[in-house]
Amino acid sequence: FMPLGVSLNLSGTTFQPEDDFLLQATLSNPGPETLSSQNFVLLMEVNSNYFWYPSWTADLAYELVDMAVGTTQKDVLRFTWPNIGSTGNGQFISALLNQDMTEIIGEWDMVSFGW
C-alpha cells in the first residue's frame, strides 16, 4: 500500500559519460476512486538553475494527470549521459498540487544526483 502522492526513482546517484539516466515518477492513489486532472509538478534544480517539467523552462509548468486507483509509473526523463567534462550536482522535487496550486496533496519526494 502506498499513500496518495508521488515517489521518484532515479537510475543512479552519480553519472558518467554513456550511463543510462532514467527518472521515473510513481503516482499513488489509494482510492476509493480515480482522481481526475491532478496537478503533477516536477522541478529540476542544477547548479542553482531551476527547470519545470514538462517544458523544462524556468516558468512554472505542470501536467494534468488522471490517477486510477493503485500506482502508475511514468518515465519522466530518459537519456544517455553525455561527456560534459565537468562535475556538478542537482535534484528533482515532485508533488501533486491542489487545484489552486497552493498546497501539496499527499506525499512529495526528492532525489539528488551528481556527475
N, C-alpha and C positions, 0 to 999 in steps of 0.2 A: 504494500500500500504506500502510495506517495501522496503527500498533501498537495493541495492546489498550488500551482506556481510553475516556476521554471528551474531546471538544473542544467548546467553546462558541462560538456565533456570536450576536452582538448586532447588531440592525439599525442601530445608530448608537452614537456615544460621548457626544454632548450632545443632550439632548432639550428641545424647546419645545412649548408647547400645540399640540395637533392632530397631532403627529408620531406615526407608527406605531411602536410599541415591540414588537419580536419577539425573544424569546430562544429559541434552538434549541440542543439538545444533539445531537451526533453520537456515537453509541456504536459503537465499532470492535472487531471480533473477527476477528483474522487466521486463526482456525481452529486445528486442522482440524475442530472440531465445534462445534455450538451450545452456548452456555453458558446454563444454566437458573438462574432465581431469583438473579440477581446483585443485590447491594445498591447501587442508584443513589442517591447523595446529592447534594443541591444546597443550598447555603447562600447566602442573600442578606443582605448587610450594608448598612445605610443609616444613616448618622449614628450609628454605634456601637450600632445595634439589629440583632439577628440573627433571621432567619426561615428555617425549614426547609421545603423543598418536600417533599411536595405540600400539606401542611396550612397552610403559611405562618404557623406559630406558632413561639414561642421553644423549644418542646420538640423534641428530636431526632426527625426523621421521615425516612423513606426510601421508595423504591418498589422492589419486586422486579421485575426485567426479565429477559426471555429475549432472548438476543443470538444471532441467526443469524450464520453466517459472513459477513463483509463489514461494511458500515456501515448503521446505522439512524438516521434523523433523527427527532427528537422535538421538537415545538413545546411548550415548557415554559410560556411566558408570553407572551400577546399582548393588547395593549390600545392605545387611543388616549391619548397622554399628556395629562393634564388641565392646566388652568391653576391651578397651586398657588401662584403669587405669591412664591416664594422660590427660593433656589439651594441646591444640595447635591450630594452625590456618593454613590456606592455601588458595590458589586461583587457578582459572583456567583462562587462557587467550587464546583466539582463534581468528583466522583470515583466510582469503583467501590470498594466496601469488601469485605473478605473476610467469610466467614460469621460470624465473631466480632465484626465491626465494629471491628477493632483495627488493620488495615493497609490501605493503599491498594493496589489491584490495577491495574497498568499505569499509563498516563498520566493526570494530572489537569489541570484547566485553570481559569483565572480570567479574567474580563473586568470592566472598570471602566466606569462611566458617570457622567454628571453632568447637571444641569439648571439 
